[in-house]
Amino acid sequence: MASQWHSLVSQKLFLARTLLGQLDRPTAQNEEHAPNEAEKALCREAMIQGATELLLRSRRLLLVMIARLYQKRSDEPSTLDDLARAIGEEPSEVNGLREIEHRTGSWWNHLDQLEMAQSRPPTTRKTVSTDNIIAVSADSGPDRSATALLKTLNAVKHFADDLEEQHSEW
């Protein structure tokens, strides 16, 4: 049963990787409709947000996969706390994820930042004028570059694959 969930997690990660792979490809142009810069930017943003949503979905499905490994067939945890409550103990998987969650710069933290940024409207930026020439660097949000997203994707994939391998040995 958990293998099916591992396949679903892997599928979401594969689709996210496919979207990210499209970011650097030149846009196909036909003579009737060559995309302008605004259309290119729109497509790029759609691919980044789509890949981000797939990454976030894969993390949630990873938690469900762990619940299934512990024979919790009806639980669908969406947080680590939900997973710990569903299982009723702190197995090594939950402890491992908690360690990752608390590690600065981890894939879990990157996904948290992406989720927060994607779930809120963009912050309004102050314009530079002579009145406010002294500026403080503003938080520009999480790194949404293809490189950063692929790094996170690979880390999630590695975690899911390791988990599947460990439990398939039992």
N, C-alpha and C positions, 0 to 999 in steps of 0.2 A: 504493500500500500504506500509506504513512504517513497518507493521508487517512482511512483506516478507523480508524487509531489516534487521530487527531485527533477523529473523531466519537465514539469511545468515551470519550475524556477529556471532551469536551463533554457527553456524556450523563451521566456521573457528576457533573459540576459542576451540570448542570441539576437532577438529582435532589436534590442537596444543597441547592440554592437553593429547591426546592419544599418540602423539610422545614423549612428556616429560615423560609420564608414562613408556615408553619403555626403558628409559635411565638406570634405576636401575634394570631392569630385567636381569637375566643371559641370555646370548645368547644361543639359541637352538643349540645343538651340535649333529651332527650325526657322525657316525663312519667314513664315507668317507671324510668329510670335517669339521674338527673342526677349527673354526676361530682363527687365530693367533692374537697377540696383535695389529698389524698394522690394521688388518681388523676390530677389535673391535673399535679401535680409529676412523677409517674412518666412521663406522656406527654411532658412538656417535656424531661425528661432523655433519654428514648428518642430524641426528635427531635434533640437536641443531639449525642448520641453517634452517631446514625446519620449526620447531616450530617458530623460529624468523620471518621468512617470513610470516607465517600464522598470527602471532600477528600484524605485520605491515599492512598486508592486512585488518585485522579486524578493525584497527584504521581508515584506509581510508574508509572502508565501513560504519563505524560509522558516519563519516562526511556526506556521501551520505544519510544515514538514516535520519540524522537531516534535510538535505535539503528536503527530501521527506515529513517530518513532516510539513514543511512549504510550501508544494505544489509546490516545484521546481522539476518538473518531469524530466527535461532534464539536469539539472546541476549535475556534478559529481566532487565536490570539493576534492582537495587532500591536502589542508592546511586549517588551521583555517581562514586565510585571505581570501582564495577563498570562504569558507563557508559564512563568513560575507558579502562579496561582493554579493554572490548569493542571500542571504536572504534580503539584503538591510537594515539591522538593526543589532542591537546587542542583540539578544534574550538571555534569561537566560542560554540556553545551550552553546552558544558561550562564554558568560561571565564565566560560570562555567569551561569550558575547558581552557580558558585563565588563570584563577586562577590556575588550575592544572598544566598548562604549566610553569607557573612562580614559582611554588613551588619546592624547591630543593628536589630531591629524589623521585619525583612523577612518576607515571606510564608513563605519557606522556614523561617526560625527559628520563626515562629509554629506552623507544622505540626510541626516537631521537638518543640516544647514540648507541643503537643496530643497527639502520639504518645506521648511519655514519660508524660504524665499519664494517658492512657487505657490504657496498657499496664501500669500498676502499681496496686496497691491504694491506696486513699486513706490519707494519713498520719494518724496519730492526733494529735489536738489536746489540748494540756494545758488543763485547766480552770482558770479563775481562782479562786484562793483567797487567803486572807490571807497564806499562806506564800509565794506567788509573785506578789505584787501588781505587782512590777516586771516588766513584760512587754516583750519584743522583738517587733516586728511579724514575723509569720510569713509565709513565702511562700504566697500563696493559690493559686498555680498560674496557668496561662495564662488569658488572657481568652477565655471561652467564650460571650460575649454574641453575640446574632444579628448585631449591628453589626460586631464584630470578625471573626466567621466570614465574613460577607459581604464584608468588605474583603479578606480573604485569598482567598476564592473568586474575586473579581473580578480580583485580581492574577494568580492562576494562569490564569484564562481569557484574560486579556490576553496573557500570556506564550505560551500555547499557540496562540492565534490569530495572533500575530505570527510565531511559528515556522512555522506552516502557510503563512502568506502568503509569507514569504521563500522557502520551499522550493518552493512551487507556481509561483513566477516562473521557476524554473530550467528 
